[in-house]
Amino acid sequence: MRKRLVVDAVLAFDAPFAVGGLEGGPQSDRPLLRDAGDRPALPGTSIAGCLRGLLSRLAPHLDEAWTGGVEELLGTPLDEREGRPSRLGVHDAEPLSSMDVRVRDGVGIDAWSGAARRRLKYDLEIADGRPRFQVRLELDLDGDLETVSRRRDLLALALWEWSDGRGALGARSGTGLGRFRLEELRARELDLADRETLRAWLRARPDGEDRLTPGGAPLGGVPEPAGARPARGDAGGVRAAISLVGVPPRLGGRAAGDGSWPGHVRVRTELRFASPLLVGGNVPLPTSTSDLDLEHITRGRPEGAVPILPGSTLRGLVRGRAARIVRTLGGVPAACDPNESGPLEDATPLDSRAAARRDLRACGRRLADAHSRMEGAGPAERTAGGPAAAADVRARSCPVCRLFGHTELGGRVRVEETDLTDPGDRLVLDHVAIDRFTGGAADARKFDAAPRTHVGAAFHVDIERPETWELALLLLALRDLCDGWVPVGHGGSRGYGAVEGHVTEIEVLGVPGGPLDSLCGEDAGPWRRGHIDLKPAGFPDGLPPAAVAVLQSGMEAVAELARQHAGAER
């Protein structure tokens, strides 16, 4: 590679991330990947995989001239006959700030009782504290002008999406973990055929420079090689710097092979809690001095621990409510139980609840055969047959799993975790279990908890490539949450977590001819953008006529899908 484009960028995480390492350890079921200095690591493979996944989802919606562009940029797997190397090198990221490593608890919820499911507790290690990483991308510029231009423009498209906050790395991104944005960007073109440029490039890092001190080195701390053409951009000018990489291509008005259209919807919801809020999740650190049995979850920040409302809690509530809506429209079999492995062995014909669960095996377990068929295939066969297999899995999944995903199908919904907008007061409450025979306090059954009172929260839900029925189902589930039908967190049956709120804003990105085009009004880079402000009328009264028409057709589609899935053979 004689000519190359070097892009230095800073990835700023707005949420904790969990890039896993070993399969398990003494501290957690899912420990973090760590570098030689025992710091949480962000390998180039994770960043490259994130970039490939993003471009693979967007590329089918570009003009036909872009066919094969992603494979030309990022390479193809090597099989017995052919393979193509990647033209983009992605370095391991270097941390620019200190991180707070924590272990966070999680638990599966029974779809019928609403209580914690047996044997479904897990935990994972996360890196918190608003971490920042510097990453370097190197693009090969050798080749004819048209090919090189396509490489640059596709890379610019991915960087544009990241600059708009639509990037996520690591595990459990659907619950808001791993969300990041581009904070700084610099692009430089180098001609390494020039002797002086090559010499300066090889000597770019001064001996003894410590780039991993707390606070990190500033972007560009490495001296400019001779002959480089630098272009700098701060947080407000990242997109101006992206234009020096390439021109993001416009997304065309055509569906992908599976019938999906490009698009993105972001829904903002504001909540206010009328009773104490208690959401657990923090595993006590060995150095912790607290003797409370249960405290509200917090996340690490440079200014100290901040109480939050985790995305996993919100996503579970919204998914559960969406399943209830679908079952109301199509009957109990219309939505699976994501934690159900199969029929109960001890079920009897008189056990109506067990009989209903016979047909509710989780879609991921029911459709695992499709995944196993592709596991034995070669790289070329997976590339050719993968999209068709994924489309088949999606078509055979229940409506809720099509939206939220399962173990064999990625979800389209991401719920961000959020700080409590008003941290309120920390209230320590004593509890005691009552003996059912004596009516007095049970021996050794006292416990305490520290919920938060007088708090609120504002959070965002993102849907990628939404169909109109998916948007309608999500908004109805959010409305039920805002109307107080679903308590949040621990102790809902005892009055904790009572909530009310409003859906306040809907932001839409669409393309000409797509299902969301009627909601968009202006061009925004590769997209068309629309914004619906629902204050003060709220949802659904504040919707414009075009949005009402879209959601009405969407709800009709939800009802039809629910009936079809309820009557389908398992």
RODO-2510 file (C-alpha; in nm, 4 decimals, decimal comma):
residues 570
     n   res          X          Y          Z
     1     m     0,0000     0,0000     0,0000
     2     r     0,1907     0,3013    -0,1225
     3     k    -0,0937     0,5468    -0,0797
     4     r    -0,3161     0,5391     0,2226
     5     l    -0,5729     0,7474     0,4049
     6     v    -0,5142     0,7554     0,7798
     7     v    -0,8149     0,8404     0,9969
     8     d    -0,7631     0,9057     1,3683
     9     a    -1,0864     0,9247     1,5660
    10     v    -1,1950     0,9446     1,9271
    11     l    -1,4835     0,7162     2,0271
    12     a    -1,6688     0,8609     2,3258
    13     f    -1,8973     0,6127     2,5031
    14     d    -2,2222     0,7517     2,6412
    15     a    -2,2964     0,4196     2,8124
    16     p    -2,0943     0,1360     2,9667
    17     f    -1,9609    -0,1273     2,7280
    18     a    -1,9032    -0,5020     2,7617
    19     v    -1,6587    -0,6486     2,5109
    20     g    -1,6173    -1,0005     2,6425
    21     g    -1,3043    -1,2021     2,6951
    22     l    -1,2971    -1,5498     2,8502
    23     e    -1,6081    -1,7629     2,8935
    24     g    -1,6292    -1,7098     3,2665
    25     g    -1,4289    -1,6196     3,5704
    26     p    -1,4366    -1,5818     3,9466
    27     q    -1,5812    -1,2296     3,9287
    28     s    -1,8435    -1,2644     3,6561
    29     d    -2,0148    -1,5002     3,4130
    30     r    -1,9052    -1,2677     3,1299
    31     p    -1,5773    -1,0928     3,2110
    32     l    -1,4344    -0,8073     3,0071
    33     l    -1,1541    -0,8502     2,7579
    34     r    -0,8411    -0,6925     2,9074
    35     d    -0,5060    -0,5790     2,7736
    36     a    -0,1602    -0,6537     2,9134
    37     g    -0,2056    -0,3728     3,1663
    38     d    -0,5297    -0,5327     3,2956
    39     r    -0,7380    -0,2490     3,1502
    40     p    -1,0622    -0,3077     2,9572
    41     a    -0,9653    -0,3503     2,5922
    42     l    -1,1378    -0,2506     2,2696
    43     p    -0,9843    -0,4663     1,9950
    44     g    -0,9768    -0,3717     1,6302
    45     t    -1,1767    -0,6849     1,5469
    46     s    -1,4762    -0,5536     1,7443
    47     i    -1,4589    -0,2133     1,5754
    48     a    -1,4199    -0,3687     1,2294
    49     g    -1,7124    -0,6031     1,2950
    50     c    -1,9300    -0,3115     1,4027
    51     l    -1,8359    -0,1239     1,0854
    52     r    -1,9020    -0,4243     0,8604
    53     g    -2,2403    -0,4903     1,0188
    54     l    -2,3449    -0,1281     0,9726
    55     l    -2,2402    -0,1104     0,6068
    56     s    -2,3879    -0,4539     0,5301
    57     r    -2,7273    -0,3310     0,6515
    58     l    -2,7099    -0,0073     0,4504
    59     a    -2,5441    -0,1296     0,1287
    60     p    -2,8515    -0,3108    -0,0149
    61     h    -3,0308     0,0246    -0,0206
    62     l    -2,7668     0,2024    -0,2298
    63     d    -2,7766     0,2303    -0,6076
    64     e    -2,6723    -0,0732    -0,8100
    65     a    -2,3394     0,0953    -0,8831
    66     w    -2,2440     0,0174    -0,5217
    67     t    -2,3033    -0,3584    -0,5533
    68     g    -2,0079    -0,5432    -0,4034
    69     g    -1,8680    -0,2275    -0,2459
    70     v    -1,8674    -0,3587     0,1115
    71     e    -1,6881    -0,6780     0,0094
    72     e    -1,4315    -0,4761    -0,1871
    73     l    -1,3697    -0,2486     0,1138
    74     l    -1,3713    -0,5037     0,3964
    75     g    -1,2837    -0,8257     0,2149
    76     t    -1,4510    -1,1649     0,1933
    77     p    -1,3885    -1,4937     0,3795
    78     l    -1,1265    -1,7252     0,2361
    79     d    -1,2530    -2,0607     0,1131
    80     e    -1,0880    -2,3283    -0,0988
    81     r    -1,0993    -2,1257    -0,4211
    82     e    -1,1139    -1,7552    -0,3548
    83     g    -1,1038    -1,4781    -0,0994
    84     r    -1,0490    -1,1049    -0,0951
    85     p    -0,8359    -0,9096     0,1543
    86     s    -0,9685    -0,6085     0,3393
    87     r    -0,8597    -0,2672     0,2130
    88     l    -0,9264    -0,1135     0,5540
    89     g    -0,7006    -0,1733     0,8507
    90     v    -0,8475    -0,1186     1,1970
    91     h    -0,6063    -0,0874     1,4891
    92     d    -0,6790    -0,1805     1,8481
    93     a    -0,8145     0,1256     2,0279
    94     e    -0,6072     0,2999     2,2939
    95     p    -0,7820     0,4240     2,6106
    96     l    -0,7685     0,7989     2,6714
    97     s    -0,9380     0,7987     3,0107
    98     s    -0,9643     0,5886     3,3223
    99     m    -1,2535     0,3428     3,3552
   100     d    -1,4663     0,2148     3,6399
   101     v    -1,5092    -0,1637     3,6128
   102     r    -1,8248    -0,3036     3,7703
   103     v    -2,0252    -0,6232     3,7726
   104     r    -2,3918    -0,5838     3,6880
   105     d    -2,6653    -0,8352     3,7702
   106     g    -2,9433    -0,9415     3,5367
   107     v    -3,2388    -1,1785     3,5628
   108     g    -3,4933    -1,3299     3,3252
   109     i    -3,8591    -1,2484     3,3935
   110     d    -4,1373    -1,5051     3,3665
   111     a    -4,3816    -1,3943     3,0979
   112     w    -4,6795    -1,5267     3,2960
   113     s    -4,6155    -1,4317     3,6564
   114     g    -4,4036    -1,1215     3,6048
   115     a    -4,1626    -1,2538     3,8707
   116     a    -3,7982    -1,3533     3,8346
   117     r    -3,7578    -1,6817     3,6465
   118     r    -3,5744    -1,9656     3,8213
   119     r    -3,2192    -2,0396     3,7063
   120     l    -3,2069    -1,7331     3,4813
   121     k    -2,9882    -1,5047     3,6880
   122     y    -2,6675    -1,3871     3,5217
   123     d    -2,4106    -1,1134     3,5586
   124     l    -2,1620    -0,9397     3,3328
   125     e    -1,8635    -0,7147     3,3765
   126     i    -1,8889    -0,3646     3,2291
   127     a    -1,6484    -0,0748     3,1756
   128     d    -1,8087     0,2482     3,2956
   129     g    -1,7164     0,6100     3,3586
   130     r    -1,7803     0,7575     3,0098
   131     p    -1,4686     0,5951     2,8605
   132     r    -1,2941     0,7476     2,5586
   133     f    -1,0756     0,5592     2,3116
   134     q    -0,8569     0,6664     2,0218
   135     v    -0,8749     0,4421     1,7175
   136     r    -0,6847     0,4510     1,3904
   137     l    -0,8214     0,3385     1,0537
   138     e    -0,5920     0,2984     0,7522
   139     l    -0,7509     0,2830     0,4067
   140     d    -0,5591     0,1534     0,1051
   141     l    -0,5767     0,4142    -0,1748
   142     d    -0,4040     0,2054    -0,4422
   143     g    -0,6202     0,1283    -0,7452
   144     d    -0,8183     0,3077    -1,0123
   145     l    -0,9920     0,6344    -0,9284
   146     e    -1,3483     0,4942    -0,9299
   147     t    -1,2655     0,2027    -0,6998
   148     v    -1,0757     0,4200    -0,4526
   149     s    -1,3582     0,6753    -0,4524
   150     r    -1,6093     0,4030    -0,3629
   151     r    -1,3940     0,2873    -0,0728
   152     r    -1,3659     0,6388     0,0634
   153     d    -1,7366     0,7135     0,0271
   154     l    -1,8449     0,3920     0,2012
   155     l    -1,6094     0,4646     0,4896
   156     a    -1,7508     0,8182     0,5056
   157     l    -2,1042     0,6723     0,5263
   158     a    -2,0095     0,4610     0,8295
   159     l    -1,8364     0,7550     0,9980
   160     w    -2,1450     0,9716     0,9345
   161     e    -2,3656     0,7191     1,1126
   162     w    -2,1246     0,7017     1,4042
   163     s    -2,1104     1,0805     1,4281
   164     d    -2,4900     1,0808     1,4638
   165     g    -2,4722     0,8451     1,7632
   166     r    -2,5865     0,5303     1,5828
   167     g    -2,2891     0,3186     1,6821
   168     a    -2,2780     0,0419     1,9442
   169     l    -2,0011    -0,2000     2,0410
   170     g    -1,9985    -0,5135     2,2500
   171     a    -2,2632    -0,7232     2,4196
   172     r    -2,6242    -0,6317     2,4969
   173     s    -2,6372    -0,3270     2,2715
   174     g    -3,0164    -0,3662     2,2612
   175     t    -3,0267    -0,2624     2,6279
   176     g    -2,8233     0,0511     2,5638
   177     l    -2,4758    -0,0807     2,6445
   178     g    -2,1860     0,0117     2,4164
   179     r    -2,3442     0,3252     2,2678
   180     f    -2,0794     0,5631     2,1342
   181     r    -2,0296     0,8631     1,9070
   182     l    -1,7400     1,0188     1,7200
   183     e    -1,6048     1,3034     1,9284
   184     e    -1,3009     1,4012     1,7223
   185     l    -1,1784     1,3123     1,3767
   186     r    -0,8709     1,3795     1,1667
   187     a    -0,8006     1,2512     0,8165
   188     r    -0,4593     1,2517     0,6485
   189     e    -0,3522     1,1320     0,3053
   190     l    -0,0049     0,9808     0,2846
   191     d     0,2088     0,8861    -0,0130
   192     l     0,4555     0,6368     0,1276
   193     a     0,6392     0,6220    -0,2033
   194     d     0,7968     0,9487    -0,0920
   195     r     1,1099     0,8674     0,1096
   196     e     1,0763     1,1565     0,3566
   197     t     0,7081     1,0853     0,4184
   198     l     0,7833     0,7184     0,4817
   199     r     1,0673     0,8035     0,7196
   200     a     0,8521     1,0487     0,9174
   201     w     0,5682     0,7950     0,9299
   202     l     0,7901     0,5223     1,0720
   203     r     0,9278     0,7621     1,3349
   204     a     0,5906     0,9185     1,4178
   205     r     0,5712     0,8143     1,7840
   206     p     0,8364     0,9795     2,0031
   207     d     1,0381     0,7517     2,2290
   208     g     0,9131     0,7494     2,5845
   209     e     0,5787     0,9170     2,5129
   210     d     0,3143     0,7946     2,7585
   211     r    -0,0193     0,8065     2,5740
   212     l    -0,2081     0,6152     2,8412
   213     t    -0,1840     0,8597     3,1314
   214     p    -0,5115     0,9618     3,3002
   215     g    -0,6733     1,2145     3,0705
   216     g    -0,4843     1,0748     2,7700
   217     a    -0,2870     1,2482     2,5001
   218     p    -0,4692     1,4943     2,2742
   219     l    -0,5683     1,3797     1,9289
   220     g    -0,2761     1,4591     1,7060
   221     g    -0,0231     1,4181     1,9869
   222     v     0,1894     1,2233     1,7374
   223     p     0,3897     1,4646     1,5147
   224     e     0,2616     1,5106     1,1610
   225     p     0,4615     1,3134     0,9044
   226     a     0,6168     1,5270     0,6350
   227     g     0,3940     1,5460     0,3287
   228     a     0,0743     1,4745     0,5249
   229     r    -0,2288     1,6952     0,4666
   230     p    -0,4005     1,7234     0,8061
   231     a    -0,7667     1,8075     0,8542
   232     r    -0,8963     1,8439     1,2060
   233     g    -1,2473     1,8413     1,3451
   234     d    -1,3720     1,8899     1,7003
   235     a    -1,7024     1,7623     1,8399
   236     g    -1,8930     2,0292     1,6462
   237     g    -1,7038     1,9836     1,3209
   238     v    -1,6693     1,6083     1,2870
   239     r    -1,8846     1,6001     0,9757
   240     a    -1,6709     1,8654     0,8107
   241     a    -1,3735     1,6368     0,8720
   242     i    -1,5691     1,3393     0,7324
   243     s    -1,6007     1,5264     0,4022
   244     l    -1,2218     1,4938     0,3700
   245     v    -1,2607     1,1153     0,3874
   246     g    -1,5329     1,0977     0,1223
   247     v    -1,8916     1,1859     0,0361
   248     p    -2,1520     0,9629     0,2071
   249     p    -2,3729     0,8222    -0,0709
   250     r    -2,7451     0,8895    -0,0628
   251     l    -2,9546     0,5929     0,0419
   252     g    -3,1818     0,5016    -0,2473
   253     g    -3,5523     0,4319    -0,2380
   254     r    -3,5415     0,0554    -0,2750
   255     a    -3,5980    -0,2332    -0,0397
   256     a    -3,3410    -0,4985     0,0435
   257     g    -3,3810    -0,8596    -0,0606
   258     d    -3,5701    -0,9409     0,2608
   259     g    -3,8213    -0,6605     0,1960
   260     s    -3,6833    -0,4230     0,4607
   261     w    -3,6360    -0,0525     0,3968
   262     p    -3,3650     0,1702     0,5400
   263     g    -3,4854     0,3916     0,8191
   264     h    -3,4431     0,4882     1,1791
   265     v    -3,6935     0,6077     1,4385
   266     r    -3,6001     0,7583     1,7741
   267     v    -3,8748     0,8010     2,0353
   268     r    -3,8253     1,0141     2,3460
   269     t    -4,0334     0,9346     2,6542
   270     e    -4,0410     1,1288     2,9808
   271     l    -4,1426     0,9533     3,3042
   272     r    -4,2262     1,0708     3,6543
   273     f    -4,2417     0,8267     3,9464
   274     a    -4,5240     0,8684     4,1959
   275     s    -4,3780     0,6180     4,4436
   276     p    -4,0281     0,5037     4,5458
   277     l    -3,8187     0,3556     4,2647
   278     l    -3,5871     0,0623     4,3318
   279     v    -3,4003    -0,1112     4,0504
   280     g    -3,1225    -0,3451     4,1598
   281     g    -2,8276    -0,4561     3,9540
   282     n    -2,5002    -0,3519     4,1126
   283     v    -2,2963    -0,6380     4,2547
   284     p    -2,1340    -0,5078     4,5771
   285     l    -1,7628    -0,4474     4,5388
   286     p    -1,5238    -0,6176     4,7838
   287     t    -1,4322    -0,2697     4,9115
   288     s    -1,7948    -0,1659     4,9653
   289     t    -1,8837    -0,0524     5,3168
   290     s    -2,2613    -0,0572     5,2631
   291     d    -2,4564    -0,3098     5,4695
   292     l    -2,7872    -0,2564     5,2874
   293     d    -2,9510    -0,5604     5,1333
   294     l    -3,0707    -0,3787     4,8211
   295     e    -2,9736    -0,0410     4,6769
   296     h    -3,0775     0,1385     4,3600
   297     i    -2,8413     0,0807     4,0688
   298     t    -2,5785     0,3442     3,9894
   299     r    -2,3131     0,3929     3,7255
   300     g    -1,9658     0,5397     3,7601
   301     r    -1,8882     0,8896     3,6430
   302     p    -1,5855     1,1143     3,6926
   303     e    -1,7986     1,3184     3,9335
   304     g    -1,9070     1,0089     4,1287
   305     a    -2,1788     0,7425     4,1264
   306     v    -2,5012     0,8505     3,9528
   307     p    -2,8385     0,6701     3,9920
   308     i    -2,9712     0,5407     3,6611
   309     l    -3,2624     0,3615     3,4985
   310     p    -3,0972     0,0746     3,3047
   311     g    -3,1938    -0,0033     2,9476
   312     s    -3,2389    -0,3727     3,0304
   313     t    -3,5208    -0,2866     3,2738
   314     l    -3,6965    -0,0558     3,0296
   315     r    -3,6535    -0,2926     2,7352
   316     g    -3,7940    -0,5843     2,9326
   317     l    -4,0988    -0,3815     3,0361
   318     v    -4,1685    -0,2613     2,6824
   319     r    -4,1192    -0,6084     2,5350
   320     g    -4,3503    -0,7653     2,7908
   321     r    -4,6190    -0,5083     2,7213
   322     a    -4,5837    -0,5554     2,3443
   323     a    -4,6323    -0,9313     2,3928
   324     r    -4,9495    -0,8674     2,5933
   325     i    -5,0876    -0,6462     2,3143
   326     v    -5,0115    -0,9106     2,0499
   327     r    -5,1746    -1,1862     2,2576
   328     t    -5,4808    -0,9674     2,3070
   329     l    -5,5136    -0,9298     1,9293
   330     g    -5,4336    -1,2866     1,8237
   331     g    -5,4685    -1,5111     2,1268
   332     v    -5,2106    -1,6600     2,3627
   333     p    -5,0048    -1,8446     2,0939
   334     a    -4,9527    -1,5189     1,8996
   335     a    -4,6383    -1,4328     2,1023
   336     c    -4,3826    -1,6751     2,2427
   337     d    -4,2340    -1,6809     2,5903
   338     p    -3,8651    -1,5936     2,5271
   339     n    -3,7597    -1,7935     2,8359
   340     e    -3,9630    -2,1081     2,7630
   341     s    -3,7572    -2,4071     2,6488
   342     g    -4,0485    -2,6416     2,5789
   343     p    -4,3701    -2,7993     2,7113
   344     l    -4,3893    -2,8797     3,0808
   345     e    -4,3197    -3,2474     3,1386
   346     d    -4,5640    -3,2655     3,4292
   347     a    -4,8468    -3,0839     3,2499
   348     t    -5,1915    -3,2432     3,2679
   349     p    -5,4948    -3,1887     3,0433
   350     l    -5,6640    -3,0058     3,3327
   351     d    -5,3756    -2,7631     3,3790
   352     s    -5,4910    -2,4767     3,1552
   353     r    -5,1823    -2,2659     3,2167
   354     a    -4,9454    -2,5500     3,1311
   355     a    -5,1543    -2,6355     2,8253
   356     a    -5,1241    -2,2777     2,7030
   357     r    -4,7467    -2,2931     2,7460
   358     r    -4,7123    -2,6012     2,5250
   359     d    -4,7146    -2,3835     2,2113
   360     l    -4,5080    -2,0974     2,3551
   361     r    -4,1593    -2,2388     2,3180
   362     a    -3,9149    -1,9534     2,2624
   363     c    -3,8709    -1,8678     1,8946
   364     g    -3,4931    -1,8883     1,9301
   365     r    -3,5079    -2,2494     2,0510
   366     r    -3,7795    -2,3450     1,8054
   367     l    -3,5843    -2,2079     1,5072
   368     a    -3,2341    -2,3158     1,6094
   369     d    -3,2335    -2,5696     1,3254
   370     a    -3,1891    -2,2896     1,0704
   371     h    -2,8732    -2,1760     1,2481
   372     s    -2,7366    -2,5298     1,2776
   373     r    -2,7803    -2,5808     0,9013
   374     m    -2,5591    -2,2798     0,8281
   375     e    -2,2909    -2,3753     1,0840
   376     g    -2,1605    -2,6562     0,8657
   377     a    -2,1573    -2,4467     0,5489
   378     g    -1,8446    -2,2978     0,3949
   379     p    -1,7786    -1,9230     0,3702
   380     a    -1,9140    -1,8913     0,0161
   381     e    -2,2290    -2,0885     0,1010
   382     r    -2,2882    -1,8780     0,4120
   383     t    -2,2477    -1,5589     0,2096
   384     a    -2,4939    -1,6800    -0,0538
   385     g    -2,7460    -1,8536     0,1709
   386     g    -2,7213    -1,6440     0,4856
   387     p    -2,9694    -1,3701     0,3850
   388     a    -3,2315    -1,6251     0,2763
   389     a    -3,1893    -1,8225     0,6000
   390     a    -3,2215    -1,5028     0,8059
   391     a    -3,5347    -1,4020     0,6144
   392     d    -3,6848    -1,7472     0,6794
   393     v    -3,6099    -1,7234     1,0540
   394     r    -3,7661    -1,3786     1,0676
   395     a    -4,0806    -1,4892     0,8817
   396     r    -4,1308    -1,7846     1,1209
   397     s    -4,0762    -1,5788     1,4378
   398     c    -4,3599    -1,4288     1,6398
   399     p    -4,4290    -1,0548     1,5883
   400     v    -4,2639    -0,9582     1,9177
   401     c    -3,9448    -1,1489     1,8383
   402     r    -3,9309    -0,9929     1,4927
   403     l    -3,9068    -0,6567     1,6642
   404     f    -3,7002    -0,7373     1,9748
   405     g    -3,5051    -1,0370     1,8465
   406     h    -3,4124    -1,3747     1,9940
   407     t    -3,1086    -1,6009     2,0064
   408     e    -3,1238    -1,6677     1,6302
   409     l    -3,2359    -1,3217     1,5137
   410     g    -3,0959    -0,9798     1,5990
   411     g    -3,3415    -0,7290     1,7392
   412     r    -3,4199    -0,3932     1,5824
   413     v    -3,4920    -0,2105     1,9086
   414     r    -3,2339    -0,0415     2,1287
   415     v    -3,3413     0,1137     2,4594
   416     e    -3,0904     0,3541     2,6097
   417     e    -3,0143     0,3506     2,9767
   418     t    -3,0472     0,6944     3,1281
   419     d    -2,9577     0,8951     3,4342
   420     l    -3,2454     0,9878     3,6611
   421     t    -3,3329     1,3442     3,5608
   422     d    -3,3875     1,4343     3,9255
   423     p    -3,1879     1,2022     4,1554
   424     g    -3,4354     1,2801     4,4361
   425     d    -3,3829     1,1495     4,7866
   426     r    -3,2284     0,8231     4,9013
   427     l    -3,4724     0,6624     5,1435
   428     v    -3,3701     0,3691     5,3659
   429     l    -3,6661     0,1444     5,4491
   430     d    -3,6831    -0,1540     5,6852
   431     h    -3,8905    -0,4603     5,5946
   432     v    -3,9731    -0,7792     5,7771
   433     a    -4,1410    -1,1006     5,6653
   434     i    -4,4550    -1,2069     5,8524
   435     d    -4,4966    -1,5599     5,9841
   436     r    -4,8117    -1,7018     5,8207
   437     f    -4,9023    -1,9065     6,1300
   438     t    -4,8390    -1,6680     6,4186
   439     g    -4,8995    -1,3382     6,2404
   440     g    -4,5821    -1,2032     6,3992
   441     a    -4,2427    -1,1219     6,2539
   442     a    -4,0665    -1,4248     6,1077
   443     d    -3,7352    -1,5137     6,2672
   444     a    -3,4234    -1,3979     6,0733
   445     r    -3,6347    -1,2463     5,7955
   446     k    -3,5609    -0,8770     5,8373
   447     f    -3,4196    -0,6917     5,5373
   448     d    -3,3761    -0,3325     5,4228
   449     a    -3,3719    -0,1405     5,0966
   450     a    -3,2711     0,2054     4,9752
   451     p    -3,5035     0,3236     4,6955
   452     r    -3,5058     0,6684     4,5349
   453     t    -3,8022     0,9013     4,5853
   454     h    -3,9302     1,2038     4,3897
   455     v    -3,7442     1,1035     4,0737
   456     g    -3,8000     1,1248     3,6996
   457     a    -3,6310     0,9931     3,3863
   458     a    -3,6218     1,0681     3,0148
   459     f    -3,5109     0,7895     2,7812
   460     h    -3,4895     0,7139     2,4095
   461     v    -3,5927     0,4052     2,2155
   462     d    -3,4376     0,3500     1,8715
   463     i    -3,5748     0,1241     1,5986
   464     e    -3,3603     0,0357     1,2999
   465     r    -3,5232    -0,0404     0,9625
   466     p    -3,8739    -0,0304     1,1123
   467     e    -4,1857    -0,1446     0,9346
   468     t    -4,4992     0,0566     1,0068
   469     w    -4,6483    -0,2185     1,2243
   470     e    -4,3322    -0,2337     1,4352
   471     l    -4,3489     0,1395     1,5023
   472     a    -4,7195     0,1153     1,5884
   473     l    -4,6643    -0,1761     1,8294
   474     l    -4,3759    -0,0003     2,0032
   475     l    -4,5694     0,3242     2,0504
   476     l    -4,8693     0,1397     2,1958
   477     a    -4,6436    -0,0414     2,4442
   478     l    -4,4842     0,2908     2,5447
   479     r    -4,8282     0,4453     2,5895
   480     d    -4,9252     0,1667     2,8311
   481     l    -4,6057     0,2323     3,0264
   482     c    -4,6817     0,6056     3,0402
   483     d    -5,0403     0,5386     3,1483
   484     g    -4,9183     0,3545     3,4572
   485     w    -5,0155     0,0002     3,3593
   486     v    -4,6638    -0,1326     3,4187
   487     p    -4,4749    -0,0741     3,7472
   488     v    -4,1003    -0,0276     3,7097
   489     g    -3,8386    -0,2169     3,9070
   490     h    -3,8491    -0,4041     4,2369
   491     g    -4,1576    -0,4263     4,4595
   492     g    -4,4282    -0,3396     4,2086
   493     s    -4,6842    -0,5447     4,4015
   494     r    -4,6024    -0,3406     4,7143
   495     g    -4,6500    -0,0014     4,5531
   496     y    -4,2956     0,0663     4,4341
   497     g    -4,2299     0,1957     4,0829
   498     a    -4,5683     0,3558     4,0085
   499     v    -4,5088     0,5717     3,7022
   500     e    -4,6780     0,8110     3,4629
   501     g    -4,5366     0,9934     3,1638
   502     h    -4,5628     1,1070     2,8034
   503     v    -4,4140     1,0251     2,4660
   504     t    -4,2781     1,3699     2,3786
   505     e    -4,0799     1,3472     2,0524
   506     i    -4,0413     1,1229     1,7502
   507     e    -3,7452     1,1672     1,5151
   508     v    -3,7560     0,9870     1,1817
   509     l    -3,4917     0,9069     0,9202
   510     g    -3,6242     0,7658     0,5946
   511     v    -3,5638     0,7438     0,2211
   512     p    -3,7736     0,8424    -0,0822
   513     g    -4,0405     0,5822    -0,1470
   514     g    -3,9935     0,4100     0,1885
   515     p    -4,2678     0,3444     0,4459
   516     l    -4,1537     0,6449     0,6556
   517     d    -4,1153     0,8920     0,3684
   518     s    -4,4451     1,0688     0,4465
   519     l    -4,3081     1,1566     0,7919
   520     c    -3,9892     1,3163     0,6548
   521     g    -3,9478     1,6675     0,5232
   522     e    -3,5823     1,7636     0,4767
   523     d    -3,2577     1,6105     0,3563
   524     a    -2,9937     1,5227     0,6161
   525     g    -2,6819     1,3753     0,4575
   526     p    -2,7656     1,0295     0,3207
   527     w    -3,1175     1,0426     0,4735
   528     r    -3,4418     1,2369     0,4727
   529     r    -3,5300     1,3606     0,8205
   530     g    -3,8563     1,4326     1,0023
   531     h    -3,9437     1,5471     1,3531
   532     i    -4,2745     1,5189     1,5409
   533     d    -4,3133     1,7264     1,8569
   534     l    -4,5910     1,5800     2,0731
   535     k    -4,5882     1,8512     2,3405
   536     p    -4,8263     1,9491     2,4915
   537     a    -5,1019     1,7325     2,3378
   538     g    -4,9089     1,4070     2,3864
   539     f    -4,9492     1,0735     2,2125
   540     p    -5,1624     1,0047     2,0148
   541     d    -5,3487     1,3380     2,0139
   542     g    -5,0443     1,5361     1,9006
   543     l    -4,9752     1,3248     1,5910
   544     p    -5,0036     1,4935     1,2498
   545     p    -5,2459     1,3366     0,9981
   546     a    -4,9656     1,1667     0,8021
   547     a    -4,8424     0,9909     1,1169
   548     v    -5,1968     0,8872     1,2131
   549     a    -5,2425     0,7220     0,8728
   550     v    -4,9096     0,5370     0,9034
   551     l    -4,9889     0,4077     1,2531
   552     q    -5,3449     0,3053     1,1651
   553     s    -5,2201     0,0891     0,8791
   554     g    -4,9487    -0,0404     1,1124
   555     m    -5,1984    -0,1530     1,3762
   556     e    -5,4036    -0,3357     1,1157
   557     a    -5,0854    -0,5180     1,0140
   558     v    -5,0080    -0,6053     1,3792
   559     a    -5,3501    -0,7647     1,4232
   560     e    -5,3144    -0,9638     1,1015
   561     l    -4,9648    -1,0870     1,1917
   562     a    -5,0843    -1,1878     1,5391
   563     r    -5,3687    -1,3949     1,3948
   564     q    -5,1411    -1,5553     1,1354
   565     h    -4,8765    -1,6568     1,3890
   566     a    -5,1356    -1,7892     1,6349
   567     g    -5,2704    -2,0198     1,3650
   568     a    -4,9339    -2,1267     1,2235
   569     e    -4,7981    -2,4772     1,2744
   570     r    -4,5158    -2,5001     1,5292
***
